[in-house]
Amino acid sequence: MLVGYSSSSDEEVENPSELTDSTGKRRTVSSSAICYNFSMLSSESVRLPVPGCLLAMFPEEEEPDNDTSLHDGRIRSFKHERGNWATYVYFPYPPDEDFMELLEELLEVAGARGVLLTQQREFHLSVSQTVVLKHHWIQPFTESLKGSLTSCKSERFTAVSLKLKVYSNAERTRTFLGMEVSAGHAQLAEIMKMVDKTMIEFRLDTFYKDPSFHVSLAWCVGDFTAQLKECLKELQGLVDHHEEGAFLLTLDCQELRCRAGNKTFSFPLQS
């Protein structure tokens, strides 16, 4: 915002060539001298550029680009603002070769049915919604999560998924193919309650009332739930008859994680 400021003097000089000296007598000053004096003042008031080495000492956080073409066409669920960090809590799933082979088959069949899916860059099972944290909330937020897990003495467990299910985000801007948990639901629900406790403490959205815990496999832009459900039976057949038998997605829930922006915090469960 540019603001115009007035002169430091409240009195207007009618004849700038007649100035008063220290004795009170008027002196006549040439216009060229006046111009010279003003040019000297201007040159002295010009700010010199800050050296690059100093700027490098205090780097600013880069704002994510909202151009959808840079994010595979994905649309943000909430507008990015400096100082806001997208945050969620989850269990990571490290994929193995067998899983990746099955996923490739699923994407190929879905594509042949008119639904072009993009595999997830990483695989995980969420126990929270994606919420927005201010930067100064991150440390107390993660400390609260750690305290809840410690006080409840959460133990490690295994979650198993074998059934495909179609999901979409609340805005219906993205459609997902996931594998729903069939074993380990009760333990995940207990973890979810602990996470919800922290969410309530910070006045953030809790997880869904009737959660469908799952690992997202792939996604596409837009609402393709109907089209994907039409070929879901065929896709499930690939899972049920994968190589020598049904494929079981087994997730060892040993370490809960929280990601806030580009920072990841780990909370190991008790053995």
Backbone bond lengths (Angstrom), bond angles and torsions (degrees), N, CA, C in turn:
res aa  C-N    CA-C-N  psi(-1)  N-CA   C-N-CA  omega(-1)  CA-C   N-CA-C  phi
1 M - - - 1.460 - - 1.511 108.66 -
2 L 1.338 116.73 127.42 1.460 121.14 -179.13 1.509 108.46 -99.50
3 V 1.338 115.61 132.25 1.454 120.91 -179.75 1.505 108.88 -124.35
4 G 1.355 117.56 132.48 1.456 121.16 178.72 1.508 110.43 -87.67
5 Y 1.320 116.51 126.54 1.452 120.70 179.55 1.520 109.74 -106.39
6 S 1.348 116.45 146.42 1.458 120.74 178.72 1.507 109.97 -80.60
7 S 1.366 116.15 173.93 1.465 121.51 178.64 1.512 109.34 -66.95
8 S 1.355 115.63 158.15 1.466 119.91 179.17 1.514 111.16 -68.99
9 S 1.342 118.21 -15.78 1.455 121.84 179.35 1.518 109.28 -102.06
10 D 1.352 116.91 138.71 1.456 121.39 178.74 1.515 111.50 -84.71
11 E 1.339 118.18 -12.61 1.449 122.25 -177.22 1.511 109.48 -99.10
12 E 1.346 115.10 138.44 1.458 120.68 179.97 1.520 109.33 -91.62
13 V 1.318 118.09 132.08 1.460 123.24 178.91 1.514 108.16 -86.74
14 E 1.349 116.65 116.16 1.457 119.70 -176.76 1.506 111.66 -74.15
15 N 1.356 117.57 -39.65 1.450 121.34 -178.54 1.519 108.26 -124.11
16 P 1.326 118.74 97.56 1.461 121.17 -174.34 1.509 113.97 -66.84
17 S 1.359 118.18 -11.72 1.458 118.98 -179.33 1.517 111.71 -85.61
18 E 1.380 118.12 -11.46 1.446 121.47 178.01 1.515 109.34 -107.95
19 L 1.299 116.90 110.45 1.460 122.21 -178.91 1.513 109.79 -117.43
20 T 1.340 117.67 160.94 1.466 123.32 -178.77 1.510 109.21 -106.46
21 D 1.384 116.88 133.02 1.458 119.17 179.05 1.522 109.79 -88.67
22 S 1.334 116.19 -172.18 1.467 121.17 -174.88 1.519 113.26 -67.43
23 T 1.345 118.49 -19.85 1.477 121.50 -179.39 1.513 111.48 -89.69
24 G 1.331 116.88 -6.49 1.459 119.67 -179.57 1.502 113.24 96.84
25 K 1.344 118.25 -6.67 1.455 121.61 179.71 1.511 110.53 -81.84
26 R 1.368 114.51 143.89 1.450 119.51 178.32 1.521 110.20 -78.92
27 R 1.332 115.45 138.72 1.451 120.82 177.01 1.509 108.21 -125.00
28 T 1.283 115.60 145.65 1.462 121.45 177.27 1.518 108.65 -95.68
29 V 1.321 115.13 126.00 1.458 120.75 -178.33 1.512 108.71 -118.70
30 S 1.304 116.12 135.35 1.467 120.15 -178.83 1.519 110.49 -67.22
31 S 1.338 115.30 151.02 1.465 120.30 -179.84 1.517 111.14 -64.24
32 S 1.339 117.16 -30.71 1.467 119.07 179.94 1.520 111.08 -67.20
33 A 1.329 116.41 -35.00 1.462 120.11 178.91 1.522 110.42 -68.19
34 I 1.355 114.54 -39.34 1.460 118.56 178.34 1.511 110.29 -62.07
35 C 1.330 116.48 -45.84 1.461 120.88 179.23 1.519 110.85 -60.18
36 Y 1.324 116.53 -40.41 1.462 120.50 -179.33 1.527 110.63 -63.58
37 N 1.359 115.42 -44.63 1.459 118.70 -179.15 1.524 111.95 -63.39
38 F 1.338 116.26 -40.98 1.459 119.39 179.15 1.514 112.02 -67.46
39 S 1.335 116.76 -34.69 1.465 119.35 178.67 1.520 110.41 -68.04
40 M 1.347 117.16 -35.13 1.452 120.79 177.95 1.530 110.15 -66.11
41 L 1.354 116.02 -41.67 1.457 119.50 178.42 1.513 111.61 -63.15
42 S 1.352 115.44 -40.65 1.462 119.68 -178.79 1.508 111.08 -64.79
43 S 1.348 115.54 -42.05 1.457 118.78 -177.81 1.516 111.22 -67.65
44 E 1.340 115.80 -32.34 1.458 118.98 -179.38 1.524 112.55 -74.94
45 S 1.360 116.16 -24.68 1.460 118.91 -177.08 1.520 113.20 -89.20
46 V 1.337 118.49 -6.01 1.461 121.29 179.15 1.525 110.05 -68.78
47 R 1.346 116.59 129.39 1.466 119.80 -179.81 1.513 111.20 -80.26
48 L 1.305 115.57 134.48 1.453 120.20 176.42 1.519 109.60 -79.12
49 P 1.335 118.44 146.67 1.475 120.56 179.30 1.524 111.53 -65.04
50 V 1.336 115.39 145.13 1.463 120.46 178.59 1.525 109.18 -73.09
51 P 1.323 119.18 131.00 1.470 121.28 179.56 1.526 111.76 -56.12
52 G 1.336 115.70 142.76 1.454 120.94 -179.01 1.508 113.45 -60.03
53 C 1.344 117.71 -33.53 1.463 120.72 -179.47 1.519 111.60 -63.71
54 L 1.367 116.82 -31.16 1.459 119.48 177.97 1.521 111.54 -76.21
55 L 1.350 115.90 -38.81 1.466 119.38 177.82 1.518 110.87 -61.92
56 A 1.332 115.83 -36.23 1.470 119.87 -178.39 1.521 111.88 -67.86
57 M 1.337 116.44 -21.23 1.456 119.85 -179.78 1.520 111.83 -74.69
58 F 1.336 116.75 -21.56 1.468 120.79 -177.66 1.524 110.08 -130.92
59 P 1.324 117.21 67.79 1.470 120.19 -177.85 1.515 111.21 -68.70
60 E 1.326 115.96 142.57 1.451 120.79 175.60 1.509 108.85 -89.65
61 E 1.340 116.53 149.51 1.448 120.43 177.24 1.523 109.05 -68.72
62 E 1.326 115.53 135.05 1.451 119.98 179.69 1.512 109.77 -75.41
63 E 1.339 116.37 136.37 1.444 120.48 176.87 1.519 108.78 -84.15
64 P 1.343 118.25 131.08 1.448 120.43 177.25 1.520 110.80 -59.20
65 D 1.319 116.28 140.89 1.453 121.72 179.16 1.516 109.58 -75.58
66 N 1.350 116.70 132.04 1.457 120.92 -179.33 1.517 112.70 -88.05
67 D 1.325 118.31 5.31 1.449 122.23 178.06 1.529 108.92 -68.72
68 T 1.347 117.49 116.21 1.466 120.75 -176.33 1.513 112.14 -64.66
69 S 1.340 118.26 -23.75 1.451 120.19 179.98 1.517 111.97 -67.34
70 L 1.335 116.75 -19.91 1.460 121.49 179.09 1.525 112.00 -90.19
71 H 1.346 116.57 -3.53 1.462 120.74 -177.73 1.522 110.97 -129.91
72 D 1.342 116.70 38.64 1.459 121.93 178.09 1.517 112.19 57.23
73 G 1.331 116.80 29.01 1.456 120.24 178.06 1.510 115.09 82.54
74 R 1.330 118.41 2.49 1.451 120.89 -178.40 1.525 111.11 -70.50
75 I 1.329 115.97 145.69 1.452 122.80 -179.98 1.521 108.71 -110.90
76 R 1.334 116.27 134.45 1.460 120.09 -179.05 1.526 110.82 -65.87
77 S 1.346 116.06 140.43 1.461 120.68 175.53 1.523 110.77 -75.00
78 F 1.336 117.03 -23.41 1.451 121.44 177.35 1.522 108.32 -145.02
79 K 1.319 116.00 149.22 1.450 121.46 -177.17 1.523 110.88 -67.19
80 H 1.323 115.45 136.34 1.463 118.61 178.41 1.518 110.30 -75.45
81 E 1.305 116.14 134.96 1.452 123.00 173.58 1.511 108.33 -133.65
82 R 1.324 115.83 141.87 1.468 119.94 -179.87 1.527 109.63 -57.99
83 G 1.337 115.76 131.42 1.448 120.64 179.69 1.511 113.61 95.75
84 N 1.355 117.52 -9.61 1.462 121.34 177.17 1.524 109.71 -97.24
85 W 1.327 116.87 133.27 1.457 121.66 -177.19 1.528 110.41 -120.95
86 A 1.327 116.94 120.10 1.460 121.24 175.04 1.529 108.55 -66.61
87 T 1.327 116.52 128.43 1.464 121.62 -171.24 1.519 111.14 -135.58
88 Y 1.327 116.74 138.56 1.464 120.87 174.39 1.527 109.23 -152.43
89 V 1.351 115.61 160.28 1.461 122.78 -177.15 1.524 107.83 -117.57
90 Y 1.351 117.33 138.92 1.459 119.52 -170.63 1.529 111.86 -161.80
91 F 1.339 113.89 168.64 1.458 122.00 168.97 1.535 107.52 -109.11
92 P 1.322 119.02 128.26 1.472 120.41 -179.82 1.526 111.29 -75.92
93 Y 1.331 115.63 149.04 1.466 120.75 174.35 1.528 108.50 -122.67
94 P 1.320 118.15 109.35 1.474 120.88 177.80 1.528 109.57 -81.18
95 P 1.316 119.25 114.05 1.464 121.04 -176.45 1.526 112.20 -72.37
96 D 1.331 115.75 147.34 1.460 119.72 174.77 1.529 108.95 -109.06
97 E 1.314 117.31 179.35 1.461 121.97 -175.80 1.524 111.77 -63.19
98 D 1.329 117.11 -40.16 1.457 121.59 -179.84 1.532 111.00 -61.62
99 F 1.313 116.03 -42.57 1.463 121.11 178.98 1.527 110.90 -63.26
100 M 1.315 117.49 -45.01 1.459 121.35 -177.66 1.534 111.39 -65.78
101 E 1.315 116.91 -34.20 1.467 120.16 176.86 1.523 110.61 -65.68
102 L 1.336 116.82 -43.45 1.459 120.93 177.59 1.522 110.77 -63.32
103 L 1.310 117.39 -43.20 1.462 121.53 -179.15 1.530 110.72 -61.37
104 E 1.300 116.92 -39.64 1.459 120.68 178.38 1.531 110.69 -61.68
105 E 1.328 117.06 -40.62 1.459 121.23 178.13 1.527 110.87 -65.63
106 L 1.318 116.79 -41.77 1.462 120.98 179.58 1.529 111.51 -62.25
107 L 1.312 116.94 -43.44 1.461 120.97 -179.95 1.526 111.16 -65.63
108 E 1.317 116.45 -37.19 1.462 120.76 -179.67 1.526 111.24 -65.83
109 V 1.333 116.45 -45.17 1.469 119.76 -179.78 1.524 111.03 -67.74
110 A 1.332 117.86 -43.08 1.470 121.03 178.62 1.523 110.76 -61.73
111 G 1.331 117.03 -39.75 1.461 120.70 178.09 1.511 112.05 -63.78
112 A 1.336 116.63 -38.36 1.470 120.60 178.27 1.523 111.50 -66.43
113 R 1.333 117.05 -21.68 1.474 121.86 178.52 1.526 111.62 -96.90
114 G 1.305 117.12 11.19 1.459 121.28 173.82 1.513 116.03 93.13
115 V 1.345 118.20 7.47 1.469 121.15 178.29 1.531 108.61 -116.10
116 L 1.314 115.47 104.94 1.466 120.44 -178.25 1.535 109.34 -88.14
117 L 1.318 115.12 108.12 1.463 121.26 -176.86 1.520 111.48 -100.04
118 T 1.312 115.52 148.79 1.463 123.05 174.70 1.520 108.43 -112.72
119 Q 1.323 117.33 126.13 1.468 119.16 -178.38 1.521 110.97 -67.66
120 Q 1.310 115.72 150.35 1.453 120.97 178.29 1.530 110.29 -62.31
121 R 1.303 116.53 146.13 1.462 119.91 176.80 1.522 110.77 -70.88
122 E 1.332 116.10 -31.39 1.456 121.79 174.58 1.521 107.10 -145.90
123 F 1.317 115.76 159.18 1.464 119.92 -174.08 1.530 109.39 -117.92
124 H 1.321 114.95 136.52 1.462 119.52 -178.87 1.516 110.20 -158.71
125 L 1.326 115.65 167.97 1.456 123.20 176.74 1.523 107.62 -117.83
126 S 1.320 116.97 114.76 1.465 121.13 -176.12 1.518 111.71 -81.87
127 V 1.338 116.11 142.56 1.463 122.07 172.53 1.530 109.50 -122.77
128 S 1.324 115.97 18.29 1.462 121.53 175.39 1.512 108.92 -152.99
129 Q 1.313 115.58 161.04 1.456 119.93 169.78 1.532 108.00 -78.88
130 T 1.316 116.38 166.05 1.458 119.83 173.37 1.522 107.89 -82.17
131 V 1.317 116.30 120.63 1.463 121.88 -177.85 1.526 109.13 -119.95
132 V 1.324 115.69 173.18 1.465 121.00 -179.41 1.520 109.76 -111.11
133 L 1.331 115.99 125.08 1.463 121.85 177.54 1.524 110.06 -113.81
134 K 1.321 116.05 139.49 1.455 120.06 167.42 1.523 108.31 -71.88
135 H 1.318 116.66 151.41 1.458 120.32 -175.51 1.522 112.28 -56.47
136 H 1.330 117.28 -41.06 1.468 120.02 -176.99 1.526 112.12 -75.31
137 W 1.346 118.12 -5.29 1.461 120.79 175.78 1.523 112.34 -88.53
138 I 1.311 117.91 -17.30 1.466 120.75 -170.38 1.521 111.99 -58.97
139 Q 1.329 117.84 -49.38 1.465 120.37 -177.89 1.531 112.25 -62.68
140 P 1.336 120.00 -50.84 1.470 118.24 178.38 1.529 112.74 -65.36
141 F 1.317 117.65 -30.20 1.464 121.11 178.48 1.529 110.37 -64.95
142 T 1.325 116.72 -48.44 1.462 120.09 -179.48 1.527 111.67 -69.08
143 E 1.329 117.35 -32.48 1.459 120.14 176.46 1.528 110.60 -66.55
144 S 1.319 116.33 -36.26 1.461 120.36 177.25 1.522 110.75 -65.81
145 L 1.334 116.99 -42.33 1.464 120.67 176.94 1.529 110.96 -60.24
146 K 1.305 116.15 -46.06 1.462 120.90 -179.51 1.522 110.92 -61.35
147 G 1.333 116.38 -41.49 1.453 120.61 -179.66 1.521 112.04 -64.20
148 S 1.350 116.81 -39.82 1.465 120.61 179.48 1.521 111.05 -64.56
149 L 1.327 116.61 -44.34 1.468 120.38 -179.17 1.527 111.57 -66.51
150 T 1.324 116.17 -38.16 1.467 120.24 -179.58 1.519 111.42 -68.25
151 S 1.333 116.62 -43.73 1.467 120.43 -177.06 1.523 111.89 -67.11
152 C 1.336 116.73 -32.35 1.471 120.10 -179.48 1.523 112.58 -90.15
153 K 1.332 116.77 -4.06 1.464 122.14 178.62 1.534 112.02 50.26
154 S 1.322 115.07 53.19 1.465 120.88 -178.44 1.520 110.50 -64.39
155 E 1.324 115.93 131.51 1.458 121.55 -178.44 1.534 110.95 -104.35
156 R 1.317 114.60 156.89 1.460 120.47 178.59 1.521 110.67 -66.81
157 F 1.321 115.54 149.63 1.462 120.55 179.19 1.526 108.86 -153.91
158 T 1.319 116.35 175.56 1.456 121.88 -179.50 1.519 109.97 -119.76
159 A 1.320 116.29 133.09 1.457 122.48 175.27 1.523 108.47 -110.30
160 V 1.330 115.97 138.20 1.468 120.98 -178.02 1.522 109.75 -123.10
161 S 1.326 116.38 134.98 1.467 122.40 176.92 1.517 108.83 -125.79
162 L 1.350 115.68 138.09 1.469 118.87 177.62 1.523 112.67 -144.75
163 K 1.335 117.12 -2.04 1.460 120.77 -177.74 1.519 110.88 -115.83
164 L 1.346 116.00 129.00 1.456 121.05 178.18 1.529 110.49 -77.55
165 K 1.315 115.23 147.92 1.468 120.27 178.24 1.527 109.18 -149.70
166 V 1.331 115.73 148.24 1.469 121.37 -179.10 1.527 108.94 -98.03
167 Y 1.331 116.17 134.20 1.460 122.28 179.82 1.531 109.46 -129.76
168 S 1.320 115.74 162.61 1.467 121.07 172.12 1.515 108.29 -146.16
169 N 1.324 116.72 157.00 1.462 118.98 177.62 1.527 109.52 -78.29
170 A 1.326 116.12 169.44 1.465 120.91 -174.90 1.519 112.61 -61.17
171 E 1.327 116.90 -31.95 1.466 120.41 -178.13 1.522 112.94 -84.17
172 R 1.330 116.90 -4.29 1.474 122.44 -178.34 1.527 111.63 59.87
173 T 1.327 115.98 31.78 1.460 120.20 178.51 1.522 112.16 -98.08
174 R 1.343 116.89 -12.26 1.463 121.25 178.29 1.515 109.99 -143.00
175 T 1.332 115.21 144.17 1.464 122.24 178.50 1.516 108.51 -118.26
176 F 1.344 116.73 140.52 1.458 121.78 -175.38 1.524 111.09 -125.11
177 L 1.320 115.14 148.08 1.453 122.39 168.47 1.516 106.48 -109.89
178 G 1.351 116.48 122.98 1.451 119.65 -177.10 1.511 111.90 -134.57
179 M 1.322 116.30 172.41 1.462 123.08 175.13 1.515 108.00 -115.59
180 E 1.336 115.62 117.88 1.457 121.95 -175.40 1.530 111.23 -80.87
181 V 1.341 115.36 142.44 1.463 121.15 -179.69 1.528 110.18 -71.15
182 S 1.334 116.07 132.15 1.466 121.88 177.34 1.520 111.58 -111.69
183 A 1.308 118.11 -21.19 1.469 123.11 177.37 1.528 108.59 -135.18
184 G 1.332 115.70 133.88 1.460 120.41 -177.24 1.519 112.23 102.88
185 H 1.338 117.12 5.55 1.454 121.29 -177.60 1.526 112.01 -61.98
186 A 1.346 116.46 -42.42 1.469 120.44 -177.74 1.528 111.46 -62.12
187 Q 1.332 116.66 -43.08 1.463 119.68 179.82 1.533 111.00 -66.50
188 L 1.322 116.08 -38.68 1.467 119.68 178.52 1.526 110.84 -65.54
189 A 1.320 116.37 -36.08 1.464 120.13 178.48 1.535 110.84 -64.24
190 E 1.326 117.02 -36.70 1.463 120.47 177.54 1.528 111.03 -67.13
191 I 1.329 116.07 -41.96 1.465 119.84 177.08 1.520 109.61 -62.85
192 M 1.317 116.16 -41.88 1.467 120.94 179.83 1.530 111.34 -58.67
193 K 1.347 117.24 -40.57 1.462 120.90 179.47 1.529 111.31 -62.12
194 M 1.332 116.04 -38.49 1.465 120.00 178.37 1.529 111.09 -65.87
195 V 1.340 114.75 -41.25 1.461 119.30 178.74 1.522 110.08 -67.13
196 D 1.324 116.84 -41.04 1.469 120.78 178.41 1.524 111.24 -59.44
197 K 1.332 116.25 -36.55 1.461 120.45 179.60 1.529 110.69 -58.72
198 T 1.329 115.98 -42.55 1.469 119.90 177.57 1.520 110.68 -68.53
199 M 1.334 117.20 -39.52 1.463 120.75 178.77 1.526 110.68 -59.73
200 I 1.326 116.50 -43.93 1.467 120.99 179.59 1.524 110.33 -63.82
201 E 1.323 115.87 -38.83 1.469 120.70 179.25 1.519 111.16 -59.33
202 F 1.335 116.54 -35.87 1.462 120.68 -178.62 1.534 112.07 -101.56
203 R 1.344 116.25 12.66 1.468 122.61 177.27 1.522 111.77 57.08
204 L 1.321 115.49 47.20 1.462 122.17 178.54 1.526 109.40 -114.91
205 D 1.320 116.08 165.15 1.462 120.83 -178.75 1.522 110.88 -66.93
206 T 1.329 115.76 133.75 1.459 120.79 175.75 1.528 109.42 -84.05
207 F 1.348 116.42 176.35 1.458 120.75 -179.39 1.524 109.49 -73.82
208 Y 1.319 116.11 173.32 1.461 121.02 -176.41 1.529 111.51 -65.96
209 K 1.345 116.61 146.62 1.461 121.71 -177.79 1.529 111.90 -63.17
210 D 1.328 116.40 -39.74 1.463 120.92 178.88 1.527 107.79 -118.81
211 P 1.330 117.31 75.46 1.470 120.25 -170.89 1.521 113.22 -69.85
212 S 1.318 115.39 144.44 1.463 122.88 171.47 1.526 105.88 -111.92
213 F 1.325 116.02 88.94 1.459 119.75 -178.43 1.529 109.00 -64.33
214 H 1.320 116.23 132.83 1.463 119.42 -175.75 1.522 110.87 -159.33
215 V 1.308 114.55 165.43 1.464 122.30 173.10 1.525 106.70 -110.75
216 S 1.319 116.98 118.14 1.466 120.48 177.95 1.529 109.76 -72.41
217 L 1.331 115.54 133.10 1.459 120.73 -178.81 1.525 111.90 -99.13
218 A 1.343 115.98 -43.72 1.458 120.56 -175.22 1.525 109.27 -156.93
219 W 1.328 116.84 168.96 1.456 121.50 -175.82 1.522 111.00 -151.99
220 C 1.321 115.29 166.84 1.461 121.13 172.29 1.521 108.26 -147.90
221 V 1.318 116.70 157.34 1.463 122.05 -179.98 1.522 109.17 -79.34
222 G 1.328 116.54 134.25 1.454 121.33 178.45 1.513 112.20 102.88
223 D 1.320 115.91 174.18 1.460 121.80 -179.89 1.528 109.61 -95.05
224 F 1.335 116.31 98.93 1.460 122.86 179.42 1.527 110.73 -117.72
225 T 1.335 115.99 28.57 1.461 119.13 -177.99 1.528 111.48 -61.81
226 A 1.324 117.49 -43.35 1.469 120.78 -178.33 1.522 110.90 -63.68
227 Q 1.327 116.87 -47.03 1.468 120.76 -178.58 1.525 111.48 -64.04
228 L 1.340 116.25 -38.91 1.459 119.71 -177.81 1.531 110.80 -72.38
229 K 1.321 116.36 -35.51 1.464 119.66 178.51 1.537 111.42 -67.03
230 E 1.341 116.91 -30.19 1.461 120.68 179.44 1.521 112.19 -62.49
231 C 1.337 116.62 -32.19 1.464 119.66 -179.47 1.528 112.11 -107.07
232 L 1.350 116.52 12.57 1.462 120.40 -176.50 1.529 111.63 -64.82
233 K 1.339 117.08 -37.38 1.468 120.42 -179.57 1.523 110.67 -63.14
234 E 1.315 116.13 -40.95 1.467 120.33 178.33 1.526 110.86 -66.07
235 L 1.324 116.18 -40.26 1.460 120.60 178.81 1.526 111.00 -66.11
236 Q 1.332 116.20 -40.58 1.458 120.12 179.06 1.529 110.86 -63.17
237 G 1.331 116.01 -32.46 1.462 119.81 177.27 1.522 112.13 -60.95
238 L 1.339 116.56 -33.87 1.470 119.92 177.26 1.522 110.86 -66.57
239 V 1.332 116.41 -34.84 1.470 120.76 178.74 1.521 110.46 -72.19
240 D 1.341 116.33 -43.41 1.466 121.14 -175.92 1.527 113.04 -69.57
241 H 1.325 116.50 -27.10 1.462 119.85 -175.89 1.528 111.06 -124.83
242 H 1.313 114.42 42.85 1.459 119.77 -179.49 1.528 109.94 -81.31
243 E 1.331 115.37 114.75 1.458 123.02 -179.42 1.539 110.98 53.68
244 E 1.331 118.51 -112.09 1.467 120.39 -173.82 1.535 113.62 -88.59
245 G 1.320 118.47 -5.32 1.460 120.76 -179.33 1.512 110.60 176.37
246 A 1.331 116.46 -172.73 1.462 120.98 -178.62 1.533 111.12 -65.16
247 F 1.313 114.79 141.65 1.463 119.88 178.25 1.525 108.80 -84.65
248 L 1.305 116.33 129.49 1.461 122.43 176.69 1.526 109.12 -112.17
249 L 1.306 115.35 119.32 1.464 119.35 175.63 1.533 106.77 -83.63
250 T 1.321 115.95 108.89 1.459 121.26 -177.16 1.522 110.15 -107.17
251 L 1.333 115.01 122.21 1.460 120.63 -176.35 1.529 108.90 -116.73
252 D 1.312 116.54 114.84 1.467 121.77 177.04 1.531 108.76 -81.71
253 C 1.324 115.44 105.91 1.467 120.78 -177.04 1.520 109.31 -85.04
254 Q 1.311 115.59 80.42 1.460 122.24 -178.36 1.522 112.51 -102.30
255 E 1.333 115.95 -23.36 1.459 119.42 -172.67 1.527 109.90 -145.20
256 L 1.320 116.32 116.54 1.455 121.90 174.80 1.524 108.34 -82.67
257 R 1.320 115.68 141.75 1.467 119.33 -179.53 1.516 111.00 -127.52
258 C 1.320 114.79 153.77 1.461 122.24 175.02 1.518 107.63 -129.24
259 R 1.317 115.74 125.12 1.478 119.58 177.95 1.518 108.87 -111.98
260 A 1.310 115.50 125.20 1.462 122.93 176.87 1.523 107.85 -124.09
261 G 1.320 116.19 104.74 1.457 119.55 -174.89 1.515 110.43 63.43
262 N 1.324 117.02 -120.83 1.466 121.02 178.85 1.529 112.28 -101.15
263 K 1.329 116.63 13.68 1.460 120.73 179.25 1.523 110.02 -107.41
264 T 1.340 117.02 138.46 1.460 122.46 179.63 1.520 109.03 -124.62
265 F 1.344 115.59 131.37 1.457 122.28 -179.74 1.537 108.34 -117.75
266 S 1.332 117.30 137.48 1.456 122.48 -176.31 1.526 110.80 -113.23
267 F 1.345 115.57 141.54 1.451 122.12 179.23 1.529 108.58 -133.13
268 P 1.339 118.50 93.21 1.463 121.29 -179.12 1.525 110.77 -64.91
269 L 1.333 116.27 138.98 1.454 121.73 175.58 1.524 109.14 -86.48
270 Q 1.303 116.78 160.85 1.466 120.44 -178.67 1.519 110.39 -72.47
271 S 1.317 115.41 143.89 1.471 120.02 179.82 1.515 110.45 -85.22
